[in-house]
Amino acid sequence: MGSYGVPISEMTRVCWVRVEVGDGGPVCHVVGTHRRRVATCPVPLAVATALMARGVPSVVRHRPLHRRQLAET
């Protein structure tokens, strides 16, 4: 994806929200447009869930544990 980081306040349109859940906790990004280009912006979990509650399409991805971590548990 040819994206670059811009503040969410400068985006002309918010297209979707991406939440990646891993061992270090959730990492959230908003994907939208800024000056006719695709742009991404890291946001806190509270902002991501508020946008999802307002109906913005979202993707939640769970990073799988590595095989070595699964063997240790």
Distance bins in CASP14 RR format, pairs under 12 A and 6 or more apart:
PFRMAT RR
TARGET T0000
AUTHOR 0000-0000-0000
RMODE 2
METHOD distances of the structure
MODEL  1
1 15 0 0 0 0 0 1 0 0 0 0 0
1 16 0 0 0 0 0 1 0 0 0 0 0
1 18 0 0 0 0 0 1 0 0 0 0 0
1 29 0 0 0 0 0 1 0 0 0 0 0
1 31 0 0 0 0 1 0 0 0 0 0 0
1 32 0 0 0 0 0 1 0 0 0 0 0
1 37 0 0 0 0 0 1 0 0 0 0 0
1 38 1 0 0 1 0 0 0 0 0 0 0
1 39 0 0 0 0 0 1 0 0 0 0 0
1 40 1 0 0 1 0 0 0 0 0 0 0
2 31 0 0 0 0 0 1 0 0 0 0 0
2 32 0 0 0 0 0 1 0 0 0 0 0
2 37 1 0 0 1 0 0 0 0 0 0 0
2 38 1 0 1 0 0 0 0 0 0 0 0
2 39 0 0 0 0 1 0 0 0 0 0 0
2 40 0 0 0 0 1 0 0 0 0 0 0
3 11 0 0 0 0 0 1 0 0 0 0 0
3 15 0 0 0 0 0 1 0 0 0 0 0
3 18 0 0 0 0 0 1 0 0 0 0 0
3 29 0 0 0 0 1 0 0 0 0 0 0
3 30 0 0 0 0 0 1 0 0 0 0 0
3 31 1 0 0 1 0 0 0 0 0 0 0
3 32 0 0 0 0 1 0 0 0 0 0 0
3 33 0 0 0 0 0 1 0 0 0 0 0
3 34 0 0 0 0 1 0 0 0 0 0 0
3 37 1 0 0 1 0 0 0 0 0 0 0
3 38 1 0 1 0 0 0 0 0 0 0 0
3 39 1 0 1 0 0 0 0 0 0 0 0
3 40 1 0 1 0 0 0 0 0 0 0 0
3 41 0 0 0 0 1 0 0 0 0 0 0
3 42 0 0 0 0 0 1 0 0 0 0 0
4 10 0 0 0 0 0 1 0 0 0 0 0
4 11 0 0 0 0 0 1 0 0 0 0 0
4 31 0 0 0 0 0 1 0 0 0 0 0
4 32 0 0 0 0 0 1 0 0 0 0 0
4 33 0 0 0 0 0 1 0 0 0 0 0
4 34 0 0 0 0 1 0 0 0 0 0 0
4 35 0 0 0 0 0 1 0 0 0 0 0
4 37 1 0 0 1 0 0 0 0 0 0 0
4 38 0 0 0 0 1 0 0 0 0 0 0
4 39 1 0 0 1 0 0 0 0 0 0 0
4 40 1 0 0 1 0 0 0 0 0 0 0
4 41 0 0 0 0 1 0 0 0 0 0 0
5 11 0 0 0 0 1 0 0 0 0 0 0
5 29 0 0 0 0 1 0 0 0 0 0 0
5 30 0 0 0 0 0 1 0 0 0 0 0
5 31 0 0 0 0 0 1 0 0 0 0 0
5 32 0 0 0 0 0 1 0 0 0 0 0
5 34 0 0 0 0 1 0 0 0 0 0 0
5 37 0 0 0 0 0 1 0 0 0 0 0
5 38 0 0 0 0 1 0 0 0 0 0 0
5 39 1 0 1 0 0 0 0 0 0 0 0
5 40 1 0 1 0 0 0 0 0 0 0 0
5 41 1 0 1 0 0 0 0 0 0 0 0
5 42 0 0 0 0 1 0 0 0 0 0 0
5 43 0 0 0 0 0 1 0 0 0 0 0
6 12 0 0 0 0 0 1 0 0 0 0 0
6 14 0 0 0 0 0 1 0 0 0 0 0
6 29 0 0 0 0 0 1 0 0 0 0 0
6 30 0 0 0 0 1 0 0 0 0 0 0
6 31 0 0 0 0 0 1 0 0 0 0 0
6 32 0 0 0 0 1 0 0 0 0 0 0
6 33 0 0 0 0 1 0 0 0 0 0 0
6 34 1 0 1 0 0 0 0 0 0 0 0
6 35 0 0 0 0 1 0 0 0 0 0 0
6 37 0 0 0 0 1 0 0 0 0 0 0
6 38 0 0 0 0 0 1 0 0 0 0 0
6 39 1 0 1 0 0 0 0 0 0 0 0
6 40 0 0 0 0 1 0 0 0 0 0 0
6 41 1 0 0 1 0 0 0 0 0 0 0
6 42 0 0 0 0 0 1 0 0 0 0 0
6 43 0 0 0 0 0 1 0 0 0 0 0
7 30 0 0 0 0 0 1 0 0 0 0 0
7 32 0 0 0 0 0 1 0 0 0 0 0
7 34 0 0 0 0 1 0 0 0 0 0 0
7 39 0 0 0 0 1 0 0 0 0 0 0
7 40 0 0 0 0 0 1 0 0 0 0 0
7 41 1 0 0 1 0 0 0 0 0 0 0
7 42 0 0 0 0 0 1 0 0 0 0 0
7 43 0 0 0 0 1 0 0 0 0 0 0
7 47 0 0 0 0 0 1 0 0 0 0 0
8 14 1 0 0 1 0 0 0 0 0 0 0
8 17 0 0 0 0 0 1 0 0 0 0 0
8 28 0 0 0 0 0 1 0 0 0 0 0
8 29 0 0 0 0 1 0 0 0 0 0 0
8 30 1 0 1 0 0 0 0 0 0 0 0
8 31 0 0 0 0 0 1 0 0 0 0 0
8 32 0 0 0 0 1 0 0 0 0 0 0
8 33 0 0 0 0 0 1 0 0 0 0 0
8 34 0 0 0 0 1 0 0 0 0 0 0
8 39 0 0 0 0 1 0 0 0 0 0 0
8 40 0 0 0 0 1 0 0 0 0 0 0
8 41 1 0 1 0 0 0 0 0 0 0 0
8 42 0 0 0 0 1 0 0 0 0 0 0
8 43 1 0 0 1 0 0 0 0 0 0 0
8 44 0 0 0 0 0 1 0 0 0 0 0
8 47 1 0 0 1 0 0 0 0 0 0 0
8 48 0 0 0 0 0 1 0 0 0 0 0
8 50 0 0 0 0 0 1 0 0 0 0 0
8 51 0 0 0 0 1 0 0 0 0 0 0
8 56 0 0 0 0 0 1 0 0 0 0 0
9 30 0 0 0 0 0 1 0 0 0 0 0
9 34 0 0 0 0 0 1 0 0 0 0 0
9 39 0 0 0 0 0 1 0 0 0 0 0
9 41 0 0 0 0 1 0 0 0 0 0 0
9 43 0 0 0 0 0 1 0 0 0 0 0
9 47 0 0 0 0 0 1 0 0 0 0 0
10 30 0 0 0 0 0 1 0 0 0 0 0
10 32 0 0 0 0 0 1 0 0 0 0 0
10 33 0 0 0 0 0 1 0 0 0 0 0
10 34 1 0 1 0 0 0 0 0 0 0 0
10 35 0 0 0 0 1 0 0 0 0 0 0
10 37 0 0 0 0 0 1 0 0 0 0 0
10 39 0 0 0 0 1 0 0 0 0 0 0
10 41 0 0 0 0 1 0 0 0 0 0 0
11 29 0 0 0 0 0 1 0 0 0 0 0
11 30 1 0 0 1 0 0 0 0 0 0 0
11 31 0 0 0 0 1 0 0 0 0 0 0
11 32 1 0 1 0 0 0 0 0 0 0 0
11 33 1 0 0 1 0 0 0 0 0 0 0
11 34 1 0 1 0 0 0 0 0 0 0 0
11 35 0 0 0 0 1 0 0 0 0 0 0
11 36 0 0 0 0 0 1 0 0 0 0 0
11 37 0 0 0 0 0 1 0 0 0 0 0
11 38 0 0 0 0 0 1 0 0 0 0 0
11 39 1 0 0 1 0 0 0 0 0 0 0
11 40 0 0 0 0 1 0 0 0 0 0 0
11 41 1 0 0 1 0 0 0 0 0 0 0
11 43 0 0 0 0 0 1 0 0 0 0 0
11 51 0 0 0 0 0 1 0 0 0 0 0
11 56 0 0 0 0 0 1 0 0 0 0 0
12 32 0 0 0 0 1 0 0 0 0 0 0
12 33 1 0 1 0 0 0 0 0 0 0 0
12 34 1 0 0 1 0 0 0 0 0 0 0
12 35 1 0 0 1 0 0 0 0 0 0 0
12 36 0 0 0 0 1 0 0 0 0 0 0
12 37 0 0 0 0 1 0 0 0 0 0 0
12 38 0 0 0 0 0 1 0 0 0 0 0
12 39 0 0 0 0 1 0 0 0 0 0 0
13 30 0 0 0 0 0 1 0 0 0 0 0
13 31 0 0 0 0 1 0 0 0 0 0 0
13 32 1 0 1 0 0 0 0 0 0 0 0
13 33 1 0 1 0 0 0 0 0 0 0 0
13 34 0 0 0 0 1 0 0 0 0 0 0
13 35 0 0 0 0 0 1 0 0 0 0 0
13 36 0 0 0 0 0 1 0 0 0 0 0
13 37 0 0 0 0 0 1 0 0 0 0 0
13 38 0 0 0 0 0 1 0 0 0 0 0
13 39 0 0 0 0 1 0 0 0 0 0 0
13 56 0 0 0 0 0 1 0 0 0 0 0
14 29 0 0 0 0 0 1 0 0 0 0 0
14 30 1 0 1 0 0 0 0 0 0 0 0
14 31 1 0 0 1 0 0 0 0 0 0 0
14 32 1 0 1 0 0 0 0 0 0 0 0
14 33 0 0 0 0 1 0 0 0 0 0 0
14 34 0 0 0 0 0 1 0 0 0 0 0
14 38 0 0 0 0 0 1 0 0 0 0 0
14 39 0 0 0 0 1 0 0 0 0 0 0
14 40 0 0 0 0 0 1 0 0 0 0 0
14 41 0 0 0 0 1 0 0 0 0 0 0
14 43 0 0 0 0 0 1 0 0 0 0 0
14 47 0 0 0 0 0 1 0 0 0 0 0
14 48 0 0 0 0 0 1 0 0 0 0 0
14 50 0 0 0 0 0 1 0 0 0 0 0
14 51 1 0 0 1 0 0 0 0 0 0 0
14 52 0 0 0 0 0 1 0 0 0 0 0
14 54 0 0 0 0 1 0 0 0 0 0 0
14 55 0 0 0 0 0 1 0 0 0 0 0
14 56 1 0 1 0 0 0 0 0 0 0 0
14 57 0 0 0 0 1 0 0 0 0 0 0
14 58 0 0 0 0 0 1 0 0 0 0 0
15 29 0 0 0 0 0 1 0 0 0 0 0
15 30 0 0 0 0 1 0 0 0 0 0 0
15 31 1 0 1 0 0 0 0 0 0 0 0
15 32 1 0 1 0 0 0 0 0 0 0 0
15 33 1 0 0 1 0 0 0 0 0 0 0
15 34 0 0 0 0 0 1 0 0 0 0 0
15 38 0 0 0 0 1 0 0 0 0 0 0
15 39 0 0 0 0 1 0 0 0 0 0 0
15 40 0 0 0 0 0 1 0 0 0 0 0
15 41 0 0 0 0 0 1 0 0 0 0 0
15 51 0 0 0 0 0 1 0 0 0 0 0
15 55 0 0 0 0 0 1 0 0 0 0 0
15 56 1 0 0 1 0 0 0 0 0 0 0
15 57 1 0 0 1 0 0 0 0 0 0 0
15 58 0 0 0 0 0 1 0 0 0 0 0
15 59 0 0 0 0 0 1 0 0 0 0 0
16 28 0 0 0 0 0 1 0 0 0 0 0
16 29 0 0 0 0 1 0 0 0 0 0 0
16 30 1 0 0 1 0 0 0 0 0 0 0
16 31 1 0 1 0 0 0 0 0 0 0 0
16 32 1 0 0 1 0 0 0 0 0 0 0
16 33 0 0 0 0 0 1 0 0 0 0 0
16 38 0 0 0 0 0 1 0 0 0 0 0
16 40 0 0 0 0 0 1 0 0 0 0 0
16 41 0 0 0 0 0 1 0 0 0 0 0
16 48 0 0 0 0 0 1 0 0 0 0 0
16 51 0 0 0 0 1 0 0 0 0 0 0
16 52 0 0 0 0 1 0 0 0 0 0 0
16 55 0 0 0 0 0 1 0 0 0 0 0
16 56 1 0 0 1 0 0 0 0 0 0 0
16 57 1 0 1 0 0 0 0 0 0 0 0
16 58 1 0 0 1 0 0 0 0 0 0 0
16 59 1 0 0 1 0 0 0 0 0 0 0
16 60 0 0 0 0 0 1 0 0 0 0 0
17 26 0 0 0 0 0 1 0 0 0 0 0
17 27 0 0 0 0 0 1 0 0 0 0 0
17 28 1 0 0 1 0 0 0 0 0 0 0
17 29 1 0 0 1 0 0 0 0 0 0 0
17 30 1 0 1 0 0 0 0 0 0 0 0
17 31 1 0 0 1 0 0 0 0 0 0 0
17 32 0 0 0 0 1 0 0 0 0 0 0
17 40 0 0 0 0 0 1 0 0 0 0 0
17 41 0 0 0 0 0 1 0 0 0 0 0
17 42 0 0 0 0 0 1 0 0 0 0 0
17 43 1 0 0 1 0 0 0 0 0 0 0
17 44 0 0 0 0 0 1 0 0 0 0 0
17 45 0 0 0 0 0 1 0 0 0 0 0
17 47 0 0 0 0 1 0 0 0 0 0 0
17 48 1 0 1 0 0 0 0 0 0 0 0
17 49 0 0 0 0 1 0 0 0 0 0 0
17 50 0 0 0 0 1 0 0 0 0 0 0
17 51 1 0 1 0 0 0 0 0 0 0 0
17 52 1 0 1 0 0 0 0 0 0 0 0
17 53 0 0 0 0 0 1 0 0 0 0 0
17 54 0 0 0 0 0 1 0 0 0 0 0
17 55 0 0 0 0 1 0 0 0 0 0 0
17 56 1 0 1 0 0 0 0 0 0 0 0
17 57 1 0 0 1 0 0 0 0 0 0 0
17 58 1 0 1 0 0 0 0 0 0 0 0
17 59 1 0 0 1 0 0 0 0 0 0 0
17 60 0 0 0 0 1 0 0 0 0 0 0
17 61 0 0 0 0 0 1 0 0 0 0 0
18 26 0 0 0 0 0 1 0 0 0 0 0
18 27 0 0 0 0 1 0 0 0 0 0 0
18 28 1 0 0 1 0 0 0 0 0 0 0
18 29 1 0 1 0 0 0 0 0 0 0 0
18 30 1 0 0 1 0 0 0 0 0 0 0
18 31 1 0 0 1 0 0 0 0 0 0 0
18 32 0 0 0 0 0 1 0 0 0 0 0
18 40 0 0 0 0 1 0 0 0 0 0 0
18 41 0 0 0 0 0 1 0 0 0 0 0
18 42 0 0 0 0 0 1 0 0 0 0 0
18 43 0 0 0 0 1 0 0 0 0 0 0
18 48 0 0 0 0 1 0 0 0 0 0 0
18 51 0 0 0 0 0 1 0 0 0 0 0
18 52 0 0 0 0 0 1 0 0 0 0 0
18 56 0 0 0 0 0 1 0 0 0 0 0
18 57 0 0 0 0 0 1 0 0 0 0 0
18 58 1 0 0 1 0 0 0 0 0 0 0
18 59 1 0 1 0 0 0 0 0 0 0 0
18 60 0 0 0 0 1 0 0 0 0 0 0
18 61 1 0 0 1 0 0 0 0 0 0 0
19 25 0 0 0 0 1 0 0 0 0 0 0
19 26 1 0 1 0 0 0 0 0 0 0 0
19 27 1 0 0 1 0 0 0 0 0 0 0
19 28 1 0 1 0 0 0 0 0 0 0 0
19 29 0 0 0 0 1 0 0 0 0 0 0
19 30 0 0 0 0 0 1 0 0 0 0 0
19 31 0 0 0 0 0 1 0 0 0 0 0
19 42 0 0 0 0 0 1 0 0 0 0 0
19 43 0 0 0 0 1 0 0 0 0 0 0
19 44 0 0 0 0 0 1 0 0 0 0 0
19 45 1 0 0 1 0 0 0 0 0 0 0
19 46 0 0 0 0 0 1 0 0 0 0 0
19 47 0 0 0 0 0 1 0 0 0 0 0
19 48 1 0 1 0 0 0 0 0 0 0 0
19 49 0 0 0 0 1 0 0 0 0 0 0
19 51 0 0 0 0 0 1 0 0 0 0 0
19 52 0 0 0 0 1 0 0 0 0 0 0
19 56 0 0 0 0 0 1 0 0 0 0 0
19 57 0 0 0 0 0 1 0 0 0 0 0
19 58 1 0 0 1 0 0 0 0 0 0 0
19 59 1 0 0 1 0 0 0 0 0 0 0
19 60 1 0 1 0 0 0 0 0 0 0 0
19 61 1 0 0 1 0 0 0 0 0 0 0
19 62 0 0 0 0 1 0 0 0 0 0 0
19 63 0 0 0 0 0 1 0 0 0 0 0
20 26 1 0 0 1 0 0 0 0 0 0 0
20 27 1 0 1 0 0 0 0 0 0 0 0
20 28 1 0 0 1 0 0 0 0 0 0 0
20 29 0 0 0 0 1 0 0 0 0 0 0
20 42 0 0 0 0 0 1 0 0 0 0 0
20 45 0 0 0 0 0 1 0 0 0 0 0
20 48 0 0 0 0 0 1 0 0 0 0 0
20 58 0 0 0 0 0 1 0 0 0 0 0
20 59 0 0 0 0 1 0 0 0 0 0 0
20 60 1 0 0 1 0 0 0 0 0 0 0
20 61 1 0 1 0 0 0 0 0 0 0 0
20 62 0 0 0 0 1 0 0 0 0 0 0
20 63 1 0 0 1 0 0 0 0 0 0 0
20 64 0 0 0 0 0 1 0 0 0 0 0
21 27 0 0 0 0 1 0 0 0 0 0 0
21 28 0 0 0 0 1 0 0 0 0 0 0
21 45 0 0 0 0 1 0 0 0 0 0 0
21 48 0 0 0 0 0 1 0 0 0 0 0
21 59 0 0 0 0 0 1 0 0 0 0 0
21 60 1 0 0 1 0 0 0 0 0 0 0
21 61 1 0 0 1 0 0 0 0 0 0 0
21 62 1 0 1 0 0 0 0 0 0 0 0
21 63 1 0 0 1 0 0 0 0 0 0 0
21 64 0 0 0 0 0 1 0 0 0 0 0
21 65 0 0 0 0 0 1 0 0 0 0 0
22 28 0 0 0 0 0 1 0 0 0 0 0
22 60 0 0 0 0 0 1 0 0 0 0 0
22 61 0 0 0 0 1 0 0 0 0 0 0
22 62 1 0 0 1 0 0 0 0 0 0 0
22 63 1 0 1 0 0 0 0 0 0 0 0
22 64 0 0 0 0 1 0 0 0 0 0 0
22 65 0 0 0 0 1 0 0 0 0 0 0
22 66 0 0 0 0 0 1 0 0 0 0 0
22 69 0 0 0 0 0 1 0 0 0 0 0
23 62 0 0 0 0 0 1 0 0 0 0 0
23 63 1 0 0 1 0 0 0 0 0 0 0
23 64 0 0 0 0 0 1 0 0 0 0 0
23 65 1 0 0 1 0 0 0 0 0 0 0
23 66 0 0 0 0 1 0 0 0 0 0 0
23 69 0 0 0 0 1 0 0 0 0 0 0
23 73 0 0 0 0 0 1 0 0 0 0 0
24 63 0 0 0 0 1 0 0 0 0 0 0
25 45 0 0 0 0 1 0 0 0 0 0 0
25 62 0 0 0 0 0 1 0 0 0 0 0
25 63 0 0 0 0 1 0 0 0 0 0 0
26 42 0 0 0 0 0 1 0 0 0 0 0
26 43 0 0 0 0 0 1 0 0 0 0 0
26 44 0 0 0 0 1 0 0 0 0 0 0
26 45 1 0 1 0 0 0 0 0 0 0 0
26 46 0 0 0 0 0 1 0 0 0 0 0
26 47 0 0 0 0 0 1 0 0 0 0 0
26 48 1 0 0 1 0 0 0 0 0 0 0
26 49 0 0 0 0 1 0 0 0 0 0 0
26 58 0 0 0 0 0 1 0 0 0 0 0
26 60 0 0 0 0 1 0 0 0 0 0 0
26 61 0 0 0 0 1 0 0 0 0 0 0
26 62 0 0 0 0 0 1 0 0 0 0 0
26 63 0 0 0 0 0 1 0 0 0 0 0
27 40 0 0 0 0 0 1 0 0 0 0 0
27 42 1 0 0 1 0 0 0 0 0 0 0
27 43 0 0 0 0 1 0 0 0 0 0 0
27 44 0 0 0 0 0 1 0 0 0 0 0
27 45 0 0 0 0 1 0 0 0 0 0 0
27 48 0 0 0 0 1 0 0 0 0 0 0
27 60 0 0 0 0 0 1 0 0 0 0 0
27 61 0 0 0 0 1 0 0 0 0 0 0
27 62 0 0 0 0 0 1 0 0 0 0 0
27 63 0 0 0 0 1 0 0 0 0 0 0
28 40 0 0 0 0 0 1 0 0 0 0 0
28 41 0 0 0 0 1 0 0 0 0 0 0
28 42 1 0 0 1 0 0 0 0 0 0 0
28 43 1 0 1 0 0 0 0 0 0 0 0
28 44 1 0 0 1 0 0 0 0 0 0 0
28 45 1 0 1 0 0 0 0 0 0 0 0
28 46 0 0 0 0 1 0 0 0 0 0 0
28 47 1 0 0 1 0 0 0 0 0 0 0
28 48 1 1 0 0 0 0 0 0 0 0 0
28 49 0 0 0 0 1 0 0 0 0 0 0
28 50 0 0 0 0 0 1 0 0 0 0 0
28 51 0 0 0 0 1 0 0 0 0 0 0
28 52 0 0 0 0 1 0 0 0 0 0 0
28 56 0 0 0 0 0 1 0 0 0 0 0
28 58 0 0 0 0 1 0 0 0 0 0 0
28 59 0 0 0 0 0 1 0 0 0 0 0
28 60 0 0 0 0 1 0 0 0 0 0 0
28 61 0 0 0 0 0 1 0 0 0 0 0
29 38 0 0 0 0 0 1 0 0 0 0 0
29 39 0 0 0 0 0 1 0 0 0 0 0
29 40 1 0 1 0 0 0 0 0 0 0 0
29 41 1 0 0 1 0 0 0 0 0 0 0
29 42 1 0 1 0 0 0 0 0 0 0 0
29 43 1 0 0 1 0 0 0 0 0 0 0
29 44 0 0 0 0 0 1 0 0 0 0 0
29 45 0 0 0 0 0 1 0 0 0 0 0
29 47 0 0 0 0 0 1 0 0 0 0 0
29 48 0 0 0 0 1 0 0 0 0 0 0
29 51 0 0 0 0 0 1 0 0 0 0 0
29 58 0 0 0 0 0 1 0 0 0 0 0
29 59 0 0 0 0 1 0 0 0 0 0 0
29 60 0 0 0 0 0 1 0 0 0 0 0
29 61 0 0 0 0 0 1 0 0 0 0 0
30 38 0 0 0 0 0 1 0 0 0 0 0
30 39 0 0 0 0 1 0 0 0 0 0 0
30 40 1 0 0 1 0 0 0 0 0 0 0
30 41 1 0 1 0 0 0 0 0 0 0 0
30 42 0 0 0 0 1 0 0 0 0 0 0
30 43 1 0 1 0 0 0 0 0 0 0 0
30 44 0 0 0 0 0 1 0 0 0 0 0
30 45 0 0 0 0 0 1 0 0 0 0 0
30 47 1 0 0 1 0 0 0 0 0 0 0
30 48 1 0 0 1 0 0 0 0 0 0 0
30 49 0 0 0 0 0 1 0 0 0 0 0
30 50 0 0 0 0 0 1 0 0 0 0 0
30 51 1 0 0 1 0 0 0 0 0 0 0
30 52 0 0 0 0 0 1 0 0 0 0 0
30 56 0 0 0 0 1 0 0 0 0 0 0
30 57 0 0 0 0 0 1 0 0 0 0 0
30 58 0 0 0 0 1 0 0 0 0 0 0
30 59 0 0 0 0 0 1 0 0 0 0 0
31 37 0 0 0 0 0 1 0 0 0 0 0
31 38 1 0 0 1 0 0 0 0 0 0 0
31 39 1 0 0 1 0 0 0 0 0 0 0
31 40 1 0 1 0 0 0 0 0 0 0 0
31 41 0 0 0 0 1 0 0 0 0 0 0
31 42 0 0 0 0 0 1 0 0 0 0 0
31 43 0 0 0 0 0 1 0 0 0 0 0
31 48 0 0 0 0 0 1 0 0 0 0 0
31 51 0 0 0 0 0 1 0 0 0 0 0
31 56 0 0 0 0 1 0 0 0 0 0 0
31 57 0 0 0 0 1 0 0 0 0 0 0
31 58 0 0 0 0 0 1 0 0 0 0 0
31 59 0 0 0 0 1 0 0 0 0 0 0
32 38 1 0 0 1 0 0 0 0 0 0 0
32 39 1 0 1 0 0 0 0 0 0 0 0
32 40 1 0 0 1 0 0 0 0 0 0 0
32 41 0 0 0 0 1 0 0 0 0 0 0
32 43 0 0 0 0 0 1 0 0 0 0 0
32 51 0 0 0 0 0 1 0 0 0 0 0
32 56 0 0 0 0 1 0 0 0 0 0 0
32 57 0 0 0 0 0 1 0 0 0 0 0
33 39 1 0 0 1 0 0 0 0 0 0 0
33 40 0 0 0 0 0 1 0 0 0 0 0
33 41 0 0 0 0 0 1 0 0 0 0 0
34 40 0 0 0 0 1 0 0 0 0 0 0
34 41 0 0 0 0 1 0 0 0 0 0 0
41 47 0 0 0 0 1 0 0 0 0 0 0
41 48 0 0 0 0 0 1 0 0 0 0 0
41 51 0 0 0 0 0 1 0 0 0 0 0
42 48 0 0 0 0 1 0 0 0 0 0 0
43 49 0 0 0 0 1 0 0 0 0 0 0
43 50 0 0 0 0 1 0 0 0 0 0 0
43 51 0 0 0 0 1 0 0 0 0 0 0
43 52 0 0 0 0 0 1 0 0 0 0 0
43 56 0 0 0 0 0 1 0 0 0 0 0
43 58 0 0 0 0 0 1 0 0 0 0 0
44 50 0 0 0 0 1 0 0 0 0 0 0
44 51 0 0 0 0 0 1 0 0 0 0 0
45 51 0 0 0 0 0 1 0 0 0 0 0
45 52 0 0 0 0 0 1 0 0 0 0 0
45 60 0 0 0 0 0 1 0 0 0 0 0
46 52 0 0 0 0 0 1 0 0 0 0 0
46 53 0 0 0 0 0 1 0 0 0 0 0
47 53 0 0 0 0 0 1 0 0 0 0 0
47 54 0 0 0 0 0 1 0 0 0 0 0
47 56 0 0 0 0 0 1 0 0 0 0 0
48 54 0 0 0 0 0 1 0 0 0 0 0
48 55 0 0 0 0 0 1 0 0 0 0 0
48 56 0 0 0 0 1 0 0 0 0 0 0
48 58 1 0 0 1 0 0 0 0 0 0 0
48 59 0 0 0 0 0 1 0 0 0 0 0
48 60 0 0 0 0 1 0 0 0 0 0 0
49 55 0 0 0 0 0 1 0 0 0 0 0
49 56 0 0 0 0 0 1 0 0 0 0 0
49 58 0 0 0 0 1 0 0 0 0 0 0
49 60 0 0 0 0 0 1 0 0 0 0 0
50 56 0 0 0 0 1 0 0 0 0 0 0
50 58 0 0 0 0 0 1 0 0 0 0 0
51 57 0 0 0 0 1 0 0 0 0 0 0
51 58 1 0 0 1 0 0 0 0 0 0 0
52 58 1 0 1 0 0 0 0 0 0 0 0
52 59 0 0 0 0 0 1 0 0 0 0 0
52 60 0 0 0 0 1 0 0 0 0 0 0
63 69 0 0 0 0 0 1 0 0 0 0 0
64 70 0 0 0 0 1 0 0 0 0 0 0
65 71 0 0 0 0 1 0 0 0 0 0 0
65 72 0 0 0 0 1 0 0 0 0 0 0
65 73 1 0 0 1 0 0 0 0 0 0 0
66 72 0 0 0 0 1 0 0 0 0 0 0
66 73 0 0 0 0 0 1 0 0 0 0 0
67 73 0 0 0 0 0 1 0 0 0 0 0
END
